[in-house]
Amino acid sequence: MSYLITQGRYTGLIAKSNNTAGNLVLGLLPGPGLVITLGAASVDIIHQVPIGRSFYITKLLWYSAVASTLLFETLSNAAVAVPMFPLQNAIAGIPGGLGEDDLANVEFMLNSVAAPNGWDGNLYVTSSVAGVVISCEVAEKL
Amino acid sequence: MSEVGNIYDNGPISLIARIKDTISVYTAKKWAHYQVAYAEPWPRSSPLRIDMVALAGATIIAANGVIAKRLVPILQASDGEMIHFRFEPLDDVEGVVYEQAGTGKFNSRNTHARVNMATCLRDPYLATTTIFAMGYQRDINLEVQNPNPVPLFQARFQFFGFRYVLDEISPDLSSVVNQQGQPDKKKQDDIIRQLAAGDKATVAQFIGPTTWLPAEGR
């Protein structure tokens, strides 16, 4: 488990897995479970930040049967996806992932400043092909 | 660990009075004075765990939703009993306590504090969740808030602490007599009123050393 979480007693972080899986563009209702991406036109939600909290990603796992790219993003208040990490490759048939040592320590939090400057602080992904399965682990700061 | 602690000690929970010690409890709008007849621990265990979603007869607590305050049966005491406990949620929900259904606990003029999953991160012994509940019909009610933007299927709370059996103390007022040596009813009534009001000097004289504690929202 993440050192962020094992030291949570000092940092005030609790572990969570991705809490939502859905698609903003298609208007699918978010629900718990693995995220299955819907393709290049879709901004798929992975984790929604609860009110009054923020979070760090501590692990990302993915699997795709065909080669794909992945962009992990948050959403500006003008509903534009803003990448938070460099583009990642999902290699066909081989599980991939990033741990917290590999990830830049981005703190996802709401910025309620009006568009275009604010953002919602949720974690989203856009994949180049549909059907990439994604799981994530986050540490939420309370 | 201290054998007998102050009532909100920030260490591990411990007895606030020994057997045969005296406690003065604010309950039913007055101070009542008791001797501890018996005390036993209430270890943290599955019978002291409750899922508020199930208790409410629901299947979920809605996204950012509430389970309205309700009686927690495992925290009900009999007459002559007092429970002393701390608690925490095991799921990512927040507990809002009412001691008597209409009286908020942990509140101030403008706010009502909650206990959440992070409470134990900075207060590892959960001292800030300490509650005393006394006797029949003076029960804890618990409201649950879901801060998450997704529904949750369980909202479990774990309780632990101590249970005390109490004997009410009848002060010996036989020495309160008038100049003719007869019982001075007026003065005796006045002393009984002073004891109920929690007058420190009167309690010291007629009850003796005591531990003061609140058992309801005040």
Boltz contact constraints between the chains, C-beta under 6 A:
constraints:
  - contact:
      token1: [A, 8]
      token2: [B, 121]
      max_distance: 6.0
  - contact:
      token1: [A, 9]
      token2: [B, 121]
      max_distance: 6.0
  - contact:
      token1: [A, 12]
      token2: [B, 118]
      max_distance: 6.0
  - contact:
      token1: [A, 12]
      token2: [B, 121]
      max_distance: 6.0
  - contact:
      token1: [A, 14]
      token2: [B, 117]
      max_distance: 6.0
  - contact:
      token1: [A, 19]
      token2: [B, 150]
      max_distance: 6.0
  - contact:
      token1: [A, 20]
      token2: [B, 150]
      max_distance: 6.0
  - contact:
      token1: [A, 48]
      token2: [B, 149]
      max_distance: 6.0
  - contact:
      token1: [A, 50]
      token2: [B, 147]
      max_distance: 6.0
  - contact:
      token1: [A, 50]
      token2: [B, 148]
      max_distance: 6.0
  - contact:
      token1: [A, 142]
      token2: [B, 118]
      max_distance: 6.0
